[in-house]
Amino acid sequence: MKKPDYMILVCNSYRVAGDAQGACNKQGAASLVQYIVEECSDRGIDAVVTTTACLSVCSQGPIIVVQPNNYWYGGVDEGRIDEILDALEEGKAVDEYLIT
């Protein structure tokens, strides 16, 4: 099995009990997963996209993390995803959306 170039993690606020109920989920993080998958496919970006448990930066959600770059992005919506993927194709980060 070939490992993908990127793993994109989308916080979906899962808690210990398994329920998605936190800030990222309430702000539409679940709907971002399909959008990211489709955009990566359209662009030819070799990435696996998956949801996570709470990443504990709720005040800055929705959160996505791009690995192996370890880019943590906050306040993500479809428009920001487009910019993030544009930058990823160029081997860069979108500094203004990074959580520092």
MMTF fields as JSON, N, C-alpha, C and O atoms, coordinates in Angstrom:
{
  "mmtfVersion": "1.0.0",
  "mmtfProducer": "UNKNOWN",
  "numBonds": 399,
  "numAtoms": 400,
  "numGroups": 100,
  "numChains": 1,
  "numModels": 1,
  "chainsPerModel": [1],
  "groupsPerChain": [100],
  "chainIdList": ["A"],
  "bondAtomList": [4, 2, 8, 6, 12, 10, 16, 14, 20, 18, 24, 22, 28, 26, 32, 30, 36, 34, 40, 38, 44, 42, 48, 46, 52, 50, 56, 54, 60, 58, 64, 62, 68, 66, 72, 70, 76, 74, 80, 78, 84, 82, 88, 86, 92, 90, 96, 94, 100, 98, 104, 102, 108, 106, 112, 110, 116, 114, 120, 118, 124, 122, 128, 126, 132, 130, 136, 134, 140, 138, 144, 142, 148, 146, 152, 150, 156, 154, 160, 158, 164, 162, 168, 166, 172, 170, 176, 174, 180, 178, 184, 182, 188, 186, 192, 190, 196, 194, 200, 198, 204, 202, 208, 206, 212, 210, 216, 214, 220, 218, 224, 222, 228, 226, 232, 230, 236, 234, 240, 238, 244, 242, 248, 246, 252, 250, 256, 254, 260, 258, 264, 262, 268, 266, 272, 270, 276, 274, 280, 278, 284, 282, 288, 286, 292, 290, 296, 294, 300, 298, 304, 302, 308, 306, 312, 310, 316, 314, 320, 318, 324, 322, 328, 326, 332, 330, 336, 334, 340, 338, 344, 342, 348, 346, 352, 350, 356, 354, 360, 358, 364, 362, 368, 366, 372, 370, 376, 374, 380, 378, 384, 382, 388, 386, 392, 390, 396, 394],
  "bondOrderList": [1, 1, 1, 1, 1, 1, 1, 1, 1, 1, 1, 1, 1, 1, 1, 1, 1, 1, 1, 1, 1, 1, 1, 1, 1, 1, 1, 1, 1, 1, 1, 1, 1, 1, 1, 1, 1, 1, 1, 1, 1, 1, 1, 1, 1, 1, 1, 1, 1, 1, 1, 1, 1, 1, 1, 1, 1, 1, 1, 1, 1, 1, 1, 1, 1, 1, 1, 1, 1, 1, 1, 1, 1, 1, 1, 1, 1, 1, 1, 1, 1, 1, 1, 1, 1, 1, 1, 1, 1, 1, 1, 1, 1, 1, 1, 1, 1, 1, 1],
  "groupList": [{"groupName": "MET", "atomNameList": ["N", "CA", "C", "O"], "elementList": ["N", "C", "C", "O"], "formalChargeList": [0, 0, 0, 0], "bondAtomList": [1, 0, 2, 1, 3, 2], "bondOrderList": [1, 1, 2], "singleLetterCode": "M", "chemCompType": "L-PEPTIDE LINKING"}, {"groupName": "LYS", "atomNameList": ["N", "CA", "C", "O"], "elementList": ["N", "C", "C", "O"], "formalChargeList": [0, 0, 0, 0], "bondAtomList": [1, 0, 2, 1, 3, 2], "bondOrderList": [1, 1, 2], "singleLetterCode": "K", "chemCompType": "L-PEPTIDE LINKING"}, {"groupName": "PRO", "atomNameList": ["N", "CA", "C", "O"], "elementList": ["N", "C", "C", "O"], "formalChargeList": [0, 0, 0, 0], "bondAtomList": [1, 0, 2, 1, 3, 2], "bondOrderList": [1, 1, 2], "singleLetterCode": "P", "chemCompType": "L-PEPTIDE LINKING"}, {"groupName": "ASP", "atomNameList": ["N", "CA", "C", "O"], "elementList": ["N", "C", "C", "O"], "formalChargeList": [0, 0, 0, 0], "bondAtomList": [1, 0, 2, 1, 3, 2], "bondOrderList": [1, 1, 2], "singleLetterCode": "D", "chemCompType": "L-PEPTIDE LINKING"}, {"groupName": "TYR", "atomNameList": ["N", "CA", "C", "O"], "elementList": ["N", "C", "C", "O"], "formalChargeList": [0, 0, 0, 0], "bondAtomList": [1, 0, 2, 1, 3, 2], "bondOrderList": [1, 1, 2], "singleLetterCode": "Y", "chemCompType": "L-PEPTIDE LINKING"}, {"groupName": "ILE", "atomNameList": ["N", "CA", "C", "O"], "elementList": ["N", "C", "C", "O"], "formalChargeList": [0, 0, 0, 0], "bondAtomList": [1, 0, 2, 1, 3, 2], "bondOrderList": [1, 1, 2], "singleLetterCode": "I", "chemCompType": "L-PEPTIDE LINKING"}, {"groupName": "LEU", "atomNameList": ["N", "CA", "C", "O"], "elementList": ["N", "C", "C", "O"], "formalChargeList": [0, 0, 0, 0], "bondAtomList": [1, 0, 2, 1, 3, 2], "bondOrderList": [1, 1, 2], "singleLetterCode": "L", "chemCompType": "L-PEPTIDE LINKING"}, {"groupName": "VAL", "atomNameList": ["N", "CA", "C", "O"], "elementList": ["N", "C", "C", "O"], "formalChargeList": [0, 0, 0, 0], "bondAtomList": [1, 0, 2, 1, 3, 2], "bondOrderList": [1, 1, 2], "singleLetterCode": "V", "chemCompType": "L-PEPTIDE LINKING"}, {"groupName": "CYS", "atomNameList": ["N", "CA", "C", "O"], "elementList": ["N", "C", "C", "O"], "formalChargeList": [0, 0, 0, 0], "bondAtomList": [1, 0, 2, 1, 3, 2], "bondOrderList": [1, 1, 2], "singleLetterCode": "C", "chemCompType": "L-PEPTIDE LINKING"}, {"groupName": "ASN", "atomNameList": ["N", "CA", "C", "O"], "elementList": ["N", "C", "C", "O"], "formalChargeList": [0, 0, 0, 0], "bondAtomList": [1, 0, 2, 1, 3, 2], "bondOrderList": [1, 1, 2], "singleLetterCode": "N", "chemCompType": "L-PEPTIDE LINKING"}, {"groupName": "SER", "atomNameList": ["N", "CA", "C", "O"], "elementList": ["N", "C", "C", "O"], "formalChargeList": [0, 0, 0, 0], "bondAtomList": [1, 0, 2, 1, 3, 2], "bondOrderList": [1, 1, 2], "singleLetterCode": "S", "chemCompType": "L-PEPTIDE LINKING"}, {"groupName": "ARG", "atomNameList": ["N", "CA", "C", "O"], "elementList": ["N", "C", "C", "O"], "formalChargeList": [0, 0, 0, 0], "bondAtomList": [1, 0, 2, 1, 3, 2], "bondOrderList": [1, 1, 2], "singleLetterCode": "R", "chemCompType": "L-PEPTIDE LINKING"}, {"groupName": "ALA", "atomNameList": ["N", "CA", "C", "O"], "elementList": ["N", "C", "C", "O"], "formalChargeList": [0, 0, 0, 0], "bondAtomList": [1, 0, 2, 1, 3, 2], "bondOrderList": [1, 1, 2], "singleLetterCode": "A", "chemCompType": "L-PEPTIDE LINKING"}, {"groupName": "GLY", "atomNameList": ["N", "CA", "C", "O"], "elementList": ["N", "C", "C", "O"], "formalChargeList": [0, 0, 0, 0], "bondAtomList": [1, 0, 2, 1, 3, 2], "bondOrderList": [1, 1, 2], "singleLetterCode": "G", "chemCompType": "PEPTIDE LINKING"}, {"groupName": "GLN", "atomNameList": ["N", "CA", "C", "O"], "elementList": ["N", "C", "C", "O"], "formalChargeList": [0, 0, 0, 0], "bondAtomList": [1, 0, 2, 1, 3, 2], "bondOrderList": [1, 1, 2], "singleLetterCode": "Q", "chemCompType": "L-PEPTIDE LINKING"}, {"groupName": "GLU", "atomNameList": ["N", "CA", "C", "O"], "elementList": ["N", "C", "C", "O"], "formalChargeList": [0, 0, 0, 0], "bondAtomList": [1, 0, 2, 1, 3, 2], "bondOrderList": [1, 1, 2], "singleLetterCode": "E", "chemCompType": "L-PEPTIDE LINKING"}, {"groupName": "THR", "atomNameList": ["N", "CA", "C", "O"], "elementList": ["N", "C", "C", "O"], "formalChargeList": [0, 0, 0, 0], "bondAtomList": [1, 0, 2, 1, 3, 2], "bondOrderList": [1, 1, 2], "singleLetterCode": "T", "chemCompType": "L-PEPTIDE LINKING"}, {"groupName": "TRP", "atomNameList": ["N", "CA", "C", "O"], "elementList": ["N", "C", "C", "O"], "formalChargeList": [0, 0, 0, 0], "bondAtomList": [1, 0, 2, 1, 3, 2], "bondOrderList": [1, 1, 2], "singleLetterCode": "W", "chemCompType": "L-PEPTIDE LINKING"}],
  "groupTypeList": [0, 1, 1, 2, 3, 4, 0, 5, 6, 7, 8, 9, 10, 4, 11, 7, 12, 13, 3, 12, 14, 13, 12, 8, 9, 1, 14, 13, 12, 12, 10, 6, 7, 14, 4, 5, 7, 15, 15, 8, 10, 3, 11, 13, 5, 3, 12, 7, 7, 16, 16, 16, 12, 8, 6, 10, 7, 8, 10, 14, 13, 2, 5, 5, 7, 7, 14, 2, 9, 9, 4, 17, 4, 13, 13, 7, 3, 15, 13, 11, 5, 3, 15, 5, 6, 3, 12, 6, 15, 15, 13, 1, 12, 7, 3, 15, 4, 6, 5, 16],
  "groupIdList": [1, 2, 3, 4, 5, 6, 7, 8, 9, 10, 11, 12, 13, 14, 15, 16, 17, 18, 19, 20, 21, 22, 23, 24, 25, 26, 27, 28, 29, 30, 31, 32, 33, 34, 35, 36, 37, 38, 39, 40, 41, 42, 43, 44, 45, 46, 47, 48, 49, 50, 51, 52, 53, 54, 55, 56, 57, 58, 59, 60, 61, 62, 63, 64, 65, 66, 67, 68, 69, 70, 71, 72, 73, 74, 75, 76, 77, 78, 79, 80, 81, 82, 83, 84, 85, 86, 87, 88, 89, 90, 91, 92, 93, 94, 95, 96, 97, 98, 99, 100],
  "secStructList": [7, 7, 7, 7, 1, 3, 3, 3, 3, 3, 3, 3, 3, 3, 7, 6, 6, 1, 7, 5, 7, 1, 2, 2, 2, 2, 6, 6, 2, 2, 2, 2, 2, 2, 2, 2, 2, 2, 2, 2, 2, 2, 2, 6, 7, 7, 3, 3, 3, 3, 3, 3, 3, 7, 7, 1, 7, 4, 4, 4, 7, 1, 7, 3, 3, 3, 3, 6, 6, 6, 3, 3, 3, 7, 1, 7, 7, 2, 2, 2, 2, 2, 2, 2, 2, 2, 2, 2, 2, 6, 6, 7, 7, 7, 4, 4, 4, 5, 7, 7],
  "xCoordList": [0.84, 0.0, 0.885, 1.801, 0.598, 1.324, 0.697, -0.521, 1.537, 1.035, 0.704, 1.413, -0.364, -0.688, 0.336, 1.041, 0.406, 1.305, 0.857, 1.684, -0.453, -1.0, -2.108, -2.792, -2.27, -3.427, -4.048, -3.393, -5.304, -5.998, -7.027, -7.962, -6.83, -7.681, -8.665, -8.27, -9.932, -10.977, -11.56, -12.133, -11.414, -11.99, -13.505, -14.138, -14.07, -15.529, -16.068, -17.218, -15.223, -15.641, -16.176, -16.996, -15.735, -16.182, -15.685, -14.547, -16.534, -16.204, -16.023, -16.196, -15.684, -15.429, -16.615, -16.423, -17.818, -19.01, -19.26, -20.148, -18.484, -18.626, -19.519, -19.645, -20.141, -21.048, -20.287, -19.437, -20.606, -20.031, -20.907, -22.05, -20.376, -21.241, -20.553, -21.207, -19.282, -18.543, -18.618, -19.419, -17.773, -17.797, -17.588, -18.332, -16.61, -16.332, -17.522, -17.914, -18.09, -19.244, -20.42, -21.087, -20.674, -21.795, -21.594, -22.554, -20.315, -20.021, -19.869, -19.348, -20.323, -20.379, -19.158, -18.983, -18.311, -17.084, -17.375, -16.633, -18.439, -18.739, -18.956, -18.561, -19.572, -19.823, -18.552, -18.518, -17.513, -16.252, -15.501, -14.725, -15.725, -14.988, -15.212, -14.251, -16.445, -16.755, -16.19, -15.671, -16.285, -15.75, -14.242, -13.736, -13.529, -12.077, -11.733, -10.824, -12.45, -12.21, -12.374, -11.524, -13.462, -13.727, -12.682, -12.223, -12.31, -11.306, -9.95, -9.267, -9.556, -8.28, -8.306, -7.331, -9.408, -9.535, -9.455, -8.731, -10.193, -10.195, -8.811, -8.447, -8.048, -6.734, -5.602, -4.468, -5.908, -4.876, -3.976, -2.837, -4.479, -3.724, -3.931, -5.064, -2.832, -2.878, -3.044, -2.066, -4.291, -4.572, -5.673, -6.598, -5.542, -6.608, -7.223, -6.51, -8.549, -9.258, -10.1, -10.848, -9.969, -10.703, -11.094, -10.519, -12.074, -12.482, -11.754, -11.234, -11.731, -11.059, -11.973, -13.055, -11.496, -12.107, -11.749, -11.048, -12.223, -11.967, -10.462, -9.72, -10.027, -8.619, -8.316, -7.191, -9.311, -9.157, -8.74, -8.07, -9.129, -8.965, -10.303, -10.375, -11.34, -12.723, -12.971, -13.745, -12.324, -12.565, -12.105, -12.468, -11.309, -10.801, -11.36, -10.851, -12.399, -12.941, -13.76, -14.112, -14.057, -13.608, -12.098, -11.5, -11.512, -10.065, -9.779, -10.464, -8.753, -8.196, -6.687, -6.057, -6.133, -4.69, -4.19, -4.744, -3.151, -2.549, -1.238, -0.322, -1.166, 0.043, 0.648, -0.118, 1.938, 2.954, 3.478, 4.422, 2.881, 3.367, 3.115, 3.783, 2.157, 1.741, 1.202, 1.45, 0.457, -0.226, -1.584, -2.412, -1.809, -3.093, -3.802, -3.309, -4.964, -5.723, -7.015, -7.686, -7.354, -8.587, -9.549, -9.17, -10.804, -11.84, -12.065, -12.332, -11.957, -11.985, -13.412, -14.337, -13.555, -14.791, -14.378, -13.186, -15.336, -15.0, -14.055, -13.157, -14.236, -13.35, -11.917, -10.971, -11.769, -10.424, -9.811, -8.605, -10.638, -10.12, -9.518, -8.447, -10.191, -9.648, -8.271, -7.349, -8.135, -6.844, -5.791, -4.631, -6.198, -5.275, -4.773, -3.583, -5.675, -5.262, -4.426, -3.502, -4.741, -3.894, -2.467, -1.509, -2.338, -1.017, -0.325, 0.88, -1.07, -0.501, 0.093, 1.157, -0.59, -0.082, 1.238, 2.052, 1.432, 2.654, 3.702, 4.775, 3.4, 4.337, 4.426, 5.455, 3.347, 3.336, 2.176, 1.314, 2.181, 1.075, 0.379, 0.96, -0.857, -1.565, -1.394, -2.16, -0.382, 0.009, -1.118, -1.205, -1.983, -3.014, -4.075, -4.796, -4.177, -5.155, -4.526, -5.233, -3.194, -2.527, -2.79, -2.827, -2.97, -3.088, -1.667, -0.968, -1.256, 0.128, 0.182, 1.266],
  "yCoordList": [-1.182, 0.0, 1.246, 1.376, 2.136, 3.396, 4.389, 4.566, 5.028, 6.051, 7.305, 7.628, 8.016, 9.26, 10.346, 10.26, 11.351, 12.474, 13.282, 13.808, 13.379, 14.196, 13.453, 12.606, 13.786, 13.389, 14.68, 15.463, 14.891, 16.093, 15.688, 14.938, 16.2, 15.878, 17.017, 18.18, 16.682, 17.679, 17.424, 16.364, 18.397, 18.237, 18.172, 19.061, 17.098, 16.975, 16.872, 16.487, 17.222, 17.399, 16.156, 16.262, 14.972, 13.764, 13.782, 14.166, 13.371, 13.326, 11.873, 10.957, 11.663, 10.329, 9.403, 8.233, 9.906, 9.091, 8.825, 8.047, 9.466, 9.227, 10.202, 10.132, 11.115, 12.065, 13.278, 13.835, 13.679, 14.903, 16.052, 16.181, 16.892, 17.909, 19.24, 20.185, 19.345, 20.553, 21.633, 21.566, 22.627, 23.841, 23.559, 24.079, 22.76, 22.509, 21.837, 22.22, 20.843, 20.152, 21.106, 21.085, 21.936, 22.875, 23.939, 24.563, 24.146, 25.138, 24.499, 25.127, 23.256, 22.636, 21.866, 21.642, 21.455, 20.737, 19.462, 19.127, 18.759, 17.495, 17.707, 16.866, 18.807, 19.064, 19.443, 19.376, 19.839, 20.198, 18.973, 19.077, 17.822, 16.618, 16.287, 16.115, 16.2, 15.862, 16.907, 16.566, 18.166, 19.238, 19.079, 19.208, 18.803, 18.628, 17.414, 17.48, 16.309, 15.098, 15.404, 15.037, 16.075, 16.385, 17.336, 17.152, 18.344, 19.308, 18.64, 18.898, 17.788, 17.079, 16.194, 16.141, 15.506, 14.647, 15.464, 15.1, 16.558, 17.421, 17.991, 18.181, 18.26, 18.887, 17.873, 18.245, 16.6, 15.579, 15.564, 15.102, 16.068, 16.038, 14.67, 14.257, 13.972, 12.643, 12.786, 12.94, 12.734, 12.966, 12.041, 11.683, 11.672, 11.001, 12.071, 12.832, 12.126, 13.109, 12.343, 11.434, 12.722, 12.02, 12.992, 14.073, 12.595, 13.413, 12.94, 11.825, 13.805, 13.492, 13.776, 14.347, 13.358, 13.782, 15.252, 15.848, 15.813, 17.222, 17.49, 16.76, 18.54, 18.93, 20.017, 20.51, 20.384, 21.268, 22.7, 23.349, 23.184, 24.611, 25.129, 25.764, 24.842, 25.116, 26.571, 26.849, 27.482, 28.899, 29.318, 30.396, 28.478, 28.824, 27.916, 27.914, 27.151, 26.18, 26.79, 27.969, 25.993, 24.637, 24.57, 25.49, 23.453, 23.239, 22.136, 21.113, 22.348, 21.241, 21.224, 22.258, 20.024, 19.834, 19.107, 18.08, 19.642, 19.015, 18.378, 19.057, 17.055, 16.299, 15.775, 15.465, 15.655, 15.694, 17.096, 17.246, 18.123, 19.493, 20.038, 20.978, 19.453, 19.907, 21.334, 22.128, 21.652, 22.942, 22.823, 22.002, 23.645, 23.702, 24.981, 26.086, 24.817, 25.96, 26.128, 25.151, 27.378, 27.671, 28.515, 29.161, 28.499, 29.275, 28.846, 29.676, 27.547, 27.028, 26.96, 26.51, 27.423, 27.273, 26.901, 26.758, 26.742, 26.315, 27.285, 26.852, 28.565, 29.552, 29.414, 29.49, 29.213, 29.039, 27.715, 27.63, 26.697, 25.413, 25.587, 25.049, 26.331, 26.577, 27.228, 26.831, 28.217, 28.9, 27.963, 27.979, 27.159, 26.229, 25.195, 24.884, 24.67, 23.681, 24.316, 23.686, 25.562, 26.286, 26.372, 26.087, 26.763, 26.899, 25.546, 25.447, 24.51, 23.175, 22.72, 22.103, 23.023, 22.674, 23.383, 22.89, 24.537, 25.315, 25.019, 25.621, 24.099, 23.749, 24.8, 24.929, 25.555, 26.646, 26.484, 25.621, 27.334, 27.432, 28.772, 29.693, 28.881, 30.158, 30.693, 30.354, 31.528, 31.972, 32.631, 32.454, 33.387, 34.115, 33.211, 33.65, 31.959, 31.03, 30.036, 29.276, 30.045, 29.099, 29.45, 30.621, 28.421, 28.596, 28.528, 27.53, 29.59, 29.611, 29.385, 29.371],
  "zCoordList": [0.0, 0.0, 0.0, 0.812, -0.907, -0.966, 0.01, 0.035, 0.805, 1.717, 0.912, -0.041, 1.279, 0.592, 0.925, 1.93, 0.084, 0.344, 1.557, 2.302, 1.748, 2.835, 3.561, 2.987, 4.828, 5.599, 6.118, 6.806, 5.783, 6.217, 7.26, 6.981, 8.464, 9.601, 9.824, 9.905, 9.921, 10.151, 11.532, 11.784, 12.426, 13.764, 13.636, 13.067, 14.178, 14.171, 15.591, 15.806, 16.557, 17.948, 18.624, 19.536, 18.2, 18.887, 20.316, 20.584, 21.221, 22.638, 23.075, 22.27, 24.318, 24.853, 24.59, 24.261, 24.728, 24.512, 23.027, 22.679, 22.153, 20.726, 19.994, 18.771, 20.727, 20.093, 19.577, 20.271, 18.349, 17.797, 18.264, 17.826, 19.156, 19.74, 19.992, 20.432, 19.734, 20.068, 19.018, 18.085, 19.185, 18.36, 16.883, 16.052, 16.539, 15.118, 14.441, 13.338, 15.099, 14.538, 14.36, 13.325, 15.355, 15.289, 14.213, 13.761, 13.799, 12.768, 11.382, 10.46, 11.241, 9.922, 9.473, 8.275, 10.397, 10.026, 9.229, 8.306, 9.578, 8.89, 7.397, 6.589, 7.029, 5.603, 4.847, 3.618, 5.568, 4.921, 4.405, 3.456, 5.019, 4.642, 3.168, 2.418, 2.761, 1.366, 0.419, -0.644, 0.793, -0.048, -0.236, -1.351, 0.847, 0.766, -0.096, -0.924, 0.093, -0.7, -2.188, -2.999, -2.54, -3.943, -4.519, -5.647, -3.748, -4.221, -4.411, -5.402, -3.475, -3.623, -4.861, -5.61, -5.075, -6.249, -7.535, -8.462, -7.59, -8.775, -9.078, -10.239, -8.026, -8.174, -8.321, -8.619, -8.113, -8.173, -6.95, -7.021, -5.827, -4.573, -3.934, -3.689, -3.665, -3.071, -1.558, -0.828, -1.101, 0.32, 0.819, 0.09, 2.079, 2.814, 3.7, 4.354, 3.719, 4.53, 5.542, 5.183, 6.81, 7.856, 8.965, 9.09, 9.763, 10.904, 12.158, 12.214, 13.149, 14.41, 15.593, 15.461, 16.731, 17.991, 18.193, 17.375, 19.262, 19.566, 19.631, 20.288, 18.945, 18.939, 19.974, 20.048, 20.764, 21.927, 21.609, 22.413, 20.456, 20.129, 19.598, 18.546, 20.351, 19.958, 19.569, 18.654, 20.253, 19.993, 18.598, 18.126, 17.934, 16.614, 15.513, 14.392, 15.831, 14.885, 13.769, 13.814, 12.781, 12.528, 12.263, 11.704, 12.682, 12.595, 11.587, 11.567, 10.741, 9.968, 10.196, 10.419, 10.133, 10.29, 9.044, 8.65, 8.435, 7.261, 7.695, 8.157, 7.538, 7.857, 6.56, 5.649, 6.412, 7.442, 7.74, 8.516, 7.137, 7.311, 8.714, 9.146, 9.423, 10.743, 10.706, 11.614, 9.636, 9.524, 10.204, 9.81, 11.227, 11.931, 11.492, 11.718, 10.861, 10.363, 11.151, 11.484, 11.445, 12.167, 11.362, 10.385, 11.787, 11.124, 9.689, 8.82, 9.441, 8.082, 7.544, 8.22, 6.302, 5.535, 4.113, 3.842, 3.202, 1.843, 1.141, 0.42, 1.336, 0.726, 1.216, 0.432, 2.496, 3.056, 2.597, 2.365, 2.469, 1.982, 0.602, 0.32, -0.259, -1.598, -1.519, -2.232, -0.659, -0.498, 0.103, -0.308, 1.066, 1.71, 0.697, 0.664, -0.122, -1.119, -2.224, -2.737, -2.6, -3.565, -3.037, -3.756, -1.781, -1.161, -1.053, -1.286, -0.704, -0.577, -1.904, -1.933, -2.996, -4.323, -4.632, -5.412, -4.013, -4.212, -3.148, -3.15, -2.241, -1.172, -0.085, 0.578, 0.104, 1.082, 2.056, 1.892, 3.07, 4.017, 3.805, 3.231, 4.264, 4.284, 5.707, 6.609, 5.886, 7.229, 8.009, 9.224, 7.342, 8.067, 8.708, 9.604, 8.258, 8.839, 9.812, 10.474, 9.895, 10.796, 12.255, 12.635, 13.052, 14.491, 15.045, 14.87, 15.706, 16.201, 17.694, 18.278]
}
